[in-house]
Amino acid sequence: MKIAMIGTGYVGLVSGVCFSDFGHEVICVDKDPRKIEMLERGEVPIYEPGLEELMAKNVNAGRLSFTGDLSKAVDGADAVFIAVGTPTRRGDGHADLTYVMTAAREIANALTGYTVIVTKSTVPVGTNRKVAEEAAAANPDAEFDIASNPEFLREGAAIDDFMRPDRVVVGVESERAQEVMGEIYRPLFLREFPIVYTGLESAEMIKYAANAFLATKITFINEIANLCERTGADIKAVSKGMGLDGRIGNKFLHAGPGYGGSCFPKDTSALARIGQDYAVPMQITETVITVNDQMKRRMIEKLRDICDGSFNGKTVAVLGVTFKPNTDDMREAPSLTIVPALIGGGATVRVVDPQGKREGEELLPGVQWVDDSYDAAADADVIVILTEWNEFRALDLERLVKIMRSPRMADLRNIYSPDDVERAGFEAYCAVGRAGFGAGQD
């Protein structure tokens, strides 16, 4: 099959590379000539483990190429995937569909025969019908069907998610389109991964409902963590006890400073707006959004307490600023709320992150970027764990105590045992939903 992938952002690039690894001929399109030049040099503009190697393999095999010429890519394509951005529209929370509709018109004008126009971008319910209208209006003679094929990729594990998915969701309305999509995903079908065929609206809703539910699980366990701190319960034990229930499951039950990233904040906001548009308020989702924002701010107060009530004059070592490990994505990361508050309060902030500097230098002005955790901690007053990168999971705690000015730890990802931290000689420790000791503890 010949596939054109419009957009080489996170979703488009990962999907295009993985489709080519299925054996399809894939041409990835982007309007940014610098990005195309970078990709043609074999350089990946995002950080995703394994992506650069998989891309090189399929480029060398002749199955994967890059171009800025949409017409060239669309010509003769069996399917054209729209994988452009749908950012939150400023002011009203709606998903901005400008790029999607522009792509639909340009694809229609470039068609030379039948194709399936597939929306891979996350879009509100009803968007695929609008895509069909835009394409038909742009080129009344175009022969095409529309399909909705939402992505469910976790940053940091995207290749594995694509190759071994929990399910593939395909919204179609014609047998011909279903046959094309079935052939594209044939390698997964042969390995018996579930492929769920639905109508267009159901496919669109599945994506938003899934992300909103996962965001709700995160926010719920964070609220329970707050209660644990007051009652003396330990959120790690509570999460384990809950997660062993097969009806609940243990995923997304890890307390922390709130969710971030490219999907949950944007998609919960969009779902809330969709509910308002249809006069069906998404009250749970709206509450999740509010509580998640409150959680990030609550972390600031937790840090202020461990700093004896003031950040002024303190040196803070921050470990991790990306919204999760194994990605360079800073979008809506808790660090974007917490670190400016530290700086605004008069603290000197040193940051260590394996991949966060590229975006973080612009987003977090005023911090000092350090390559090594121990260099960041030298003469620091407190060390803050914001992202649970593997390299932060086995720090030499006794060494940290010796080099810090006042050894205190705010473990906002609960990766260390309070007993281990205390035995190492730390003066104070706080976490999320579990007992601490020293400054700031009741």
PENORSUL-V91373 format. One record per run of one state. SS is the DSSP state (~ for helix, > for strand, _ for the rest). FROM is the first residue (numbers start at 1). TO is the last residue. If there is no record, write none. Layout:
SS/FROM/TO
SS/FROM/TO
This chain:
_/1/1
>/2/6
_/7/9
~/10/21
_/22/24
>/25/29
_/30/32
~/33/40
_/41/50
~/51/60
_/61/63
>/64/67
_/68/69
~/70/74
_/75/78
>/79/82
_/83/87
>/88/88
_/89/94
>/95/95
_/96/97
~/98/110
_/111/114
>/115/119
_/120/126
~/127/138
_/139/143
>/144/148
_/149/157
~/158/163
_/164/167
>/168/171
_/172/174
~/175/184
_/185/185
~/186/190
_/191/194
>/195/198
_/199/199
~/200/231
_/232/234
~/235/243
_/244/263
~/264/277
_/278/282
~/283/306
_/307/314
>/315/319
_/320/334
~/335/344
_/345/347
>/348/352
_/353/356
~/357/363
_/364/367
>/368/369
_/370/372
~/373/377
_/378/381
>/382/385
_/386/389
~/390/392
_/393/396
~/397/403
_/404/407
>/408/411
_/412/417
~/418/424
_/425/427
>/428/430
_/431/436
>/437/437
_/438/442
